[in-house]
Amino acid sequence: MDKYIGRLLDNRYEILEVIGTGGMAVVYKAHCHRLNRLVAIKILKDDFLEDEDFRRRFHAESQAVAMLSHPNIVSVYDVSTSISVEADYIVMELIEGITLKQYMEKKGVLNWKETLHFAMQIAKALEHAHSRGIVHRDIKPHNVMVLKNGSVKVADFGIARMMSKGDTLTKEALGSVHYISPEQAKGGRVDNRSDIYSLGVVMYEMMTGRPPYEGDAPVAVAIQHINGGAVMPSTLNPNIPGGMEQIIMKAMANDLSDRYPTATQMLTDMDEFRKDPTLLFDYNIPPLDEVTRLRRDPLTLDTNTPKTDAQKVEERAQAHRNRRAAEKTPPPRKREPATDSRSSRVATAAIIACSVVALIAIGVFLVILLGGGITGGNPNTVEVPQLVGKYYDALKAYPGLKIQVDNEVYDSSSEAGQIINQLPSFGSPPVEEGTVIHITLSKGPEPQSIMMQNLVDLPESRAIEILDSQSLGLKYEIKEEHHETIIAGNVIRTDPSAEAPLTSGQTVTLWVSLGAEDVIEEKKMPNLVGQKLDMAINILKAYGFPEPEFEDVYSYQDVGIVVGQSEDKDTKIPINTVITLQVSKGPEPTTEPPTTEPPTTEPPTTAEPESIPTEEPTEEELTTAPPEVLKNVTIDLSGEITQDNTQLVIIRDGVEVYNGTVSTDTPNVVLYNQSGYGTVSYEVYLDGELKWTEKVTFTTDE
């Protein structure tokens, strides 16, 4: 059994099963317990663990790739080293799908629409990575994942660079030899255009069912890439549109100056072709020049002279134009009906093609005749110099030639002012004096807006490390707060947020988690003394306190009246506090023994006492006491309610006379048919807190 299955990396990632094996690592499905999601984890094989230089490059490259964020690129979430299980690993997005290679094996040759659909998504991924200075180096169908919804994601950015300390053709690189660029095969400098070449090979295979070069040994295939001369894809699949073939062959051009300089330009052509599948591109590929014609035998013009890829594409494009022109030519009026319109069109195209070849042969013959024969040559010719890579401002004079700047474009692999393309190219046959060399200048790397990375759930130190790598001199403000799911020390959110542009010297605010907080609400203790027991319990429930405990005590208060409480009024206490209420059980009974003195013999006095206590009111008191008055009492709430759903409780003489919720637009509450005489007090509670006492006078004058 695999030693990692069932293990927990960094107390977070539980390894579940193996889902893939490569030259340098094993890929596992894992469960992230912190974010409760499935991920893919690529763990370095043991062979690489002792190579400190490799491990350093592994982390550096992976961290760079982790900064990529694009819908067509497999996301990298984390790069780490687990000490407990001795493993270097990358945590990635788990993709549910199959590789493009498996898809191609299942479907065979793809049509141009499906090929273009996949190729444009791959090109968009390359465009994003190249803009961040990252070259994939190993674009092949095996590294492209096809999702169920038809979208694709490119995986393993930077892996090929990790596989070798240089850019030479290593054993691991030979595994991808069918898609390797010529400069990679030669161990030369690799840039964005190497990825473009590999994408062209992938498109070639999608449209023909086989790669452009095959051989018994990897080295043999690599040599074919270096030498070039692939069979035109339309030879293998006649249904390939001319414009599509042009895109593929331009991407696969052996000469870097003939290849697409950027993925953006390749995307532009693909999008133009998508809109008009009959489109043919004008790549400014010159026809066979006069000098070449002079040096060819007219009788062997089409059979013995090797042609460049550019010439092959141009000739096929011209034939396609001729065919389209022929199809649009109306037939003569007096023409016998054709039995097969398709055969007629083919015959017409063939006649035109033959006419073109004949005209070329005649032209060559005339040039030879007027120029003094095959061996005479043209003495007024000059060699085409190598201009690519030189700085335009530093160019020396080239006698007999004119240098003309046709275009200036952004190019990530060259500095501003450098020449990145020329026509005719270096190595072309000599040209006549006065020939114009058309050049394209670089404007340097395209300026990119540095965007704020997504730092959420990263450790604070790692987040600052990523921001420092932007070289913008950013300042930081750290704020801490509790968070239910993000662990202490990790970033909760940022200002500016992810994908917002950053400017030099800008202050970035990081909110860092203090972990989850066990918050217990606190409330002020109400005054329950003097309340009846059932009313006191109701008030505590309204506040949210639990059921209170009771202690019966002797008191001169009536039985059942609260005479004491364990927490002082207006003191803030946790809402889960159990309150103890002291409840009156009446006055304490007397303990004096009965008197033993004999009764007096003196006659009782007839004098009336000064006052005779009685519990019943006297007749005079009953006749003089004011009668009770019945009235509606209004409690003014103006300006007192600050939020909706405020709990309002009104107590009169220990009795609850109102209990309900009010809102900010409630001006007052009316208590109907209140009876009394003299002055009566109403206690007003808002959300369990005594706010004020309302004094109301009941008189017969009202």
N, C-alpha and C positions, 0 to 999 in steps of 0.2 A: 504493500500500500504506500502511496505517496506520503512522504514525511510531513508535508504541510497540511494535508487534509484534516480538518477538524481543529487546526490550530487557530489562535487568535493573535493577529498582528497588532501591536501597539494598543492592546486592550480595546480594539475597535473593529477590525476587519476579521470576520470568521470565514476561513477558507472552506468552500463547499465541494468543488469538483474541478477537475482539469477540463479545459475547453479548447486548448490548443498548445502546440509545441513548436518553437522556432530554433534558429541556430544559436541564439544567445540566451533565451529565456523560455519559461513555461508560463502559459496564461491560465488563470484560474477564475472560476466564478466565485464571488464572495459576497457576504452580507455585511453592510456597514451598520453597526448597531447604533451609532450616534445619530445618523440621519434616517435610519430604517429604510434602506434602499439596497438593491442589488448592484454590484459593480464588477468590473473585470480588473484583475490584478496580475501584472506581469512581473514575475520574480526571476532575477538573474540566476543562471545556472551556477553550480558550485565552481566550475572551471574559472569563472571570472572573479570570484570573491577575493582571491589573493592578489589580483592585479590592481594596485591602488590607483595607478594612472587611469585605467579603464573605468574604475568606479567613480573617479572624480569627473571624467567626461560624461559618464552615464547620468550623474546628477545634474551637471551643468546643462547638457542638452535637453534632458527631460524637463527641467525647470523653465527653459526657454520655450519649449513646445507647450508647456502648461499655460503660457500666456496667450496662446492662440484661442480665439473664440469665434467659431464660424459654423453655420448649420451643416456644412459639408465636410467638416473635420471632426474626427472622434475626439471628444474632450478628454483632457488629462486633469484629474482632480487633485492628485497629491503625488509627491515623490518623497520617499523616506527610507530609513534603515531601521530594521527591527533588531534590537540587541538581543532580545530574549530567544529568538529563533535564528539569528544570524542570517538575515535576508535583506538584500537591497531590492526595492520594488517600486513599481509605478501603479497608481490607482487610476483607472480609466472608466469612461462611460461603457456600460454593457450594451452591446448592439444585438438586437434580435433580427437575424437575417443571414444571408449567405454571401460569399465572396463573389465578385464579378467574374472570376475564373470559373467558379461552379455554375454561375448563371449561363456563361457562354457555352460550357460543356453540355448543359442541359438543353439550350435552345439552338446551338449551332451558329450559323451565320446570321447576324442581326441585320435588320433593314436600316436604311440611313437615318430614319426618324429616331429609332431607339438608340442608335449609336450616338447621334447628336445630343439626345436627351442626357445620356450618361456623361459624354465628353464635356459638355458645358458645365455640369456640376463639378467635375474633377478640375476643370480649368478655373472655376471660381474659388475652389479650395486653394489651388496653387497661387492664384492672384493674391489672396489674403496672406498666405504664408510668406510669399516673396516680399510683400510690402513690409513684413516684419523682419526681413533679413534671414529667413529660414528656407533652405533648399531641402527638398525631400530626399533626393538622390536614389530612390528606389521605387519609382512609380511603376506599378505592374498590376494586373487584374487581381492578384492574390492579396494586395493591400487596399483594395477598394471593396467596401461592404455595401451590398444592395439591401435596402430595407423593404418591408412588405408594402409600403406605400409608393414604391418606385424611386424614392430618393436614394442618394448614395452618400457615403461618408468615407473619406480617405483616412487611413490609419498609418501608424508607425512613422510619423514625421521625426526626422533626426536619427532614426535607428541605424540607417546605413552609415552615417558618419561615425557613430559609436563603434561600428564593427572594425574600423581600421584607424590607425594613428595617422595615416596619410590618406591621399585620395587615389591610391593605386588600386589595381584590380586584384582584390584579395580573393581567397577561397570562397568566403561568404558572398562576395559580390558576384562571383561566377554563377551562383544559384539564380541570379536575376539576369543572366547574360542575354536572354532574348530581348530584353527591353533596355539594355545599357546604351548610353550615348557614346559616340566615337571618342570624345575627349575623356570620358571615364575609362573606356577600354584602354586608352593609351596612357592612363595615369596622369592626365593633364589637369588643368584648372577647371573646376566645376562651378557653374553658376546656374541662374534661373533657366537658361536655355537648355540645360541638360534634362530638366524635368519636362520641358516642352517637347523635346525629342522623344522621351519615353512615352508621353501622352500620345504623340503621333503614332508610335508603334502599337499602342493599345488600340487606337482607333482602326489601324490597319488590320489588326487581328479580329476585331469585332466585325469588320465588313467583309473579310475574306475567309475567316475560320482558321487562319494560321498566321504565325508571326512572319515578318518579312525575310528573316534569315534563319536557317536551320542547319544543323551539322551534327556529326557524330560526337564531337567533343566540345566543351564550353569554349575553349580557346579558339577553335575554328569558327565558332559563331561570332566571337568577339572580333576576330580579324575581318569578318565580312562587314561588321558595323563600321570598322575603320575604313575599309576600302569603298563602301557604299555600293550603289548599283542594284538596289532592290527591284524586283519585278513590279511593274506598275499594278496597283490593286485592281484596276479595271480589267487586266488580263485574267485575273482569277475570278472576278465577279463583274460581268458586263453591266450589271444593274446599278453600279455606283455612279451617281451624278457627277458631272465634270467638276463642278465647284467643290464638292466634297473631296474629290480626289486631290484637287489643288491644295486644300487646307491640310490634308494628311501629308502630302509630299513636301509642302513648305515647312511643316513642323519637323519632318524627318530629314531636312537638308543636312548633308554632312558638313558643309561650310557654315560656320556659326553666323557669318554675315548674311547668309541667305535664309536663315531660320527666323521664325518669329522672335523678336527681341524680348517681348514680354507676353505673359499670359493674357493681359488686358487686350493686346492687339489681336491675339488669336481668338479671344472671345468675341471681339467686334466682328471679325469675319464670319464666325460661326453663327452669330445672331443675324447678320445680313443674309447669309445663305438660308437660314431657317425661314426668313420672311419671303425669300424668293428662291426656290430650289432650282430654278433654271439659270441662276446667276453664275457667270464666269468672272473670275477676278483678273485684274490687270496688275500683275506684280512687277511690271517694268522689266520683264525678262527679254533681253534683246534677241532678235532672230539670229540665225547663223551669220556671223560677220563675213565680210568680203574676203578677208585674208584666209579664213578657214576654208571658204569655198575654193579659193585658188589652190589650196594645198590638197584638196580632195580630188580623187579621180571621179569624174561625172558618172562613170559606169558603176562605181561602187559607193555612190553617195549615201544610199539608204541601208546598205548591208554590212559594210566592213568598217565604217568609221564609228568609234564609240561615242555615245552621246551622254551629256551630263543629265542629272535628274531634272535640272531646271529646263533643259531643252526638251526632255521627254514630256514634261508637264505642259510646256508651251505648245508643242506640236499636237498633243492630245486636245488641248483647249481650242487650238485653231481648227482641228478636225470637227470638234463639237460645234464650233461656230458655223462651219461650213454646212454641217448636217442640219442645224437649225435653219440656216438660210435656205437650204434646199427644200426643207419641209414647208417653208412659207412661200415658195415660188409657185404661182398658179400654173397648171398644165396648159400647153398650147390648145387653141380652140379646135383644130382639126386633128385630134389625137384619138387613136383607137382606145376603147375602154380597157383599162388594165385589169387583169385577172387577180392581181395581188397588189394592193396599194402599198403595203409594207415593202415588198420587193422592189417596187418602183422607186420608193424613197431611198432605199439602200443603194440602188443602181445609180440614182442621181448623185447621191453623196460620193459614191465611188468615182464617178466621172469627174466631179469637181476636184476631189482629192488628187486624182491622176493629173488633172490639168495643172494644179498647183505644183506638183512634183516636176512636171515637164517644164513649167515656167522657170522653176529654180534651176533645173539642169541647163536650160538655154542661157539663163543669166550667168551661171558659172562659166559656161563655154565662152560667152562674149567677153567676160572679164579676162579669161585666160588668153583669148585671141588678141584683145587690145593691149593687154599688159605684157605681152611678150612670151606667152607660153607658161607651162607649169614650172619650169626651172628658172624663168626670168625673175619672178618675185616682184615686189613693190619696194623700191628703195626708200620711199618716204614714209616709213613706219617707225613707231617707237614702242618700247616695252611699257606695259602697264605697271606702275609702281605699287608697292604695298603702302596704303594710306591708313588702313584700319589700325587703331591703337595709337596713332599719332595725334598731336594737338594741332588743331587747325591754325591757331595763331603762330605756331612755330614752323609751319610748312615752308620748305625751300621751293625755289622755282623749278618747275619741270618743263624744260624746253620742248615745244611741240605739243603740249597738253594744256587744257584749260580745266581748272578746278571750280566746280559749281556746287554751292550748298543748296540742296533741295528741301531739306527738312531738319528740324531739331526736335528731339523727343527725349523724354525722361528714360533713364536706363540705370538700374540699380547696380550694375556691374562695372560702370565706368564713371570717370569724372567729367565735370562740365567742360566742354570744349574739345573732348576727344572724339575722333572719327570712329563710328561704330559700323558703318556700312559704306560700300562703294560699288558703283557700276560704271564700266565693267570692273570685275573683281581682279585682284592680284592673281597672276597665274594664267589669265586669259591670253589668247594669242596676241601678238603685237597689233597695234591699232594705227590708223593713219594719223599723220600730224594734224593738229587742230582739233582732235577728238576731245569732247567734254567728258571729264570724269565727274559723275554725279555722286555726291557724298551726303551722308546723314550724320549730323552732329549730336552728341549727347548733351543733355542739360543736367546730367548728374542724376542721382537717385531722386525719385519723386518725393516731394515733401509730404510727410504723413502727419496728420494730427495725432498727437499722442493722447490716447484715450485712457480714462480711468479704468483700471482692472476691477473685476469682481473679487473683492477681498472678504466677502461674508463667510464666516465660520473658519477663517484662517487664524492661526495664532498671531498675536499683536506683532511679535518680532518678525515673523515671516511677511506680514503685510507691509511693514516699514521697509524691509529688505527689497520687496518688489517695487515699491515706490521710489526708493533710492536708485534702483537700476535705471529709472527713466532719465537720470542726469538732468533734472530740471531745478535742482536746489529747493525741493519742496519743504515746507514747514509743517509741523504736526501739532495737533491739539487732541489730547486723549481725554475722553469722557467715559465714566464708568456708570453702569446701571445693571440692574438685575434682569435676567432673561430666563424664561421657563425651559427652553430647549437647548440653547447654545451654552457650551461649558464655559467656566470661568477662564478668562484670558484670551478668548477668541473674539473676533470682530462681529458685532451685531449688524451694523450698518455704517455707511460712510457718507460724507458730504465733501465733494460732489459724489453722486452715485455712479455706479458702473456705466461705462460707455460715454460718460460726459467728457468733453475735452479738458485737458490740463494745460496750464500755462506756467511759465517759469516763475519760481518764487512763490507759487500759490500755497495757501494754507489748507491742509486737508484735515478734516475732523474725523477721528475714529471713535466710534462708540464701542467700548470693550465690555464684555459680559462679566458680571460678578457672580454668575451662576443663578440658580433658582432661589427665590426668596420665600420663606415661610411667613406670610403676612397674617397677623392676627389683628382684626379690627378692634379699635378702642372707642368707648363712649363714656360720656359723663354720667356719673351715678345720680339718678333722680332722688328727690326728697320724698320718702315714703312714710315718714313719721306722721301720725295723725290719720292715715288712711285706713279704711277697713281692709281686712286681710285679702278678700277677694279682689278688691280694686288694686291693691299693691301688686298682687300676682299679675293682673292684667297689664299694669303699667310696665312691669319687668318684661313680659312677653312682647309688648309693643316695641321695647328697646332692642329685643333680640337676646336678652339674657336667659339662661336656662332656669328651670324650676327651682325656686329658692328653698332653703331649709328653714325650719321654724324652731323657736325657743320660747316656750310659754313662761311668762314672768308675772308676778303680782304688780298691779298698778292701779292708781286711782282712776285711770281711763276705763271706758267701758270694755267689756269682754269682746275680743276680736279686733281691737284697734292696735295698729302697729305703733310701738313705743320706742323702737330702736332698730338700727340696721348696721351690718358689719362693715360697710364701706361708707365713708363720709360723702355727703351730697356734693355734686359738682366736681368730684375727683374722677379723672380719666382712668378707666380700668379696662382690661381685655374683656371682650364680649362673651368669652366662655367662662367668666368668673361666676362661681355659685355664691349667691348672696344669702346671708343668714339674717332672718327677720325676727326681732323680739316682739311677741304678741301678748297683749294684756289678757290675763285671766281673772281680772277683777282685783279689788283690794284684798290685802292679806287679812284673814280672819283674826279677831282679837284673841289674846291668850290670857287676859286678866280673869282670875277666879271670881266667882260670885261673892257678894258681901255677906258677912256673918253677924253684923251688928243687929241687935234686936230692934224692932220697929219703935219709933218714938211714940211717946204717949201724948205729946203735945197735939192740941187740935190743929187741924190744917189751917193755914193762913187763907184769908179770903182775898188778899191782895193779888191782882193780876200781874203776871210776869211782864217785864219790859218787852219781850218778844218771844213768840212761840214759833220755833221752826216747824215747818210743814213742807211736805213734798207737793202738796196740791196748792194751786194758786187760790188766793182768797177771792171771795165774791167781788170785793172792791177791785182786785187786780184784773179779774175777768172783765169787769165792766169798763175799766179804764184802759186796758191794753189795746193798741191799734189793730185793726183787722188786717189780714193778709191781703196783699195786692197782686193781681194777676196781670203780667205784661210780657211783651216780646223783648228779649235782650239781644242787642246787636254787638258782636265782637269785631272791631275794626282791624282788618289785616293789611291795610294799605302800606306798601313798602316793606312788609315783614317777610313775605314769601320770596325766596331767591331761586327756587328751582321747582319744577313740576313734581307731582306725586309726593309732596311733603305730607308726612303723617301729622294730623292735628288732633290733639286730645284736650278736652276742656273738663276740668274737675270743679264741682261746687260742693263745698263742705264735705270733701272726701268721697263724693258721689260723681261718677262719670256721667256727664250730660251730653257729651258729643265725642264721637270717634270716627274719623274719616280722613280722606286725602284731599288736598287742595293744590291748586296750581298758581303760577305767578300772576295770572289774570283774575284770581278770585279776590274781590275787594273786601268782602266781609262774610261773616257767618251769622245767621239769625237763629237764636234759640227761642222757640215759640212757647207761649203759655207758661212762663216761669212765674212762680208764686213766692211771696215773701213779704217781709216788712223790715224797715230800717235799711242798713247797709249790708250787702252780701258780697262775698269775694268769689271770683271765678279765676282759677289758675289755668293759664294757657301754655300747653306743651307743644313744641314743634320737633318732630323726629325724636321724641322722648326727652327733650331738654326743656325745663321750665324757662319760658321766655319772659313772661310778665304776669302780674295779677291785676285783673280788671275789677274795680270797685263799682258796684251797681246799687243804686238807692231805690228802694221801693216806697213810694208815698201815695197817699190818697189824692194828691193834687193832680196826678197824671190822668 
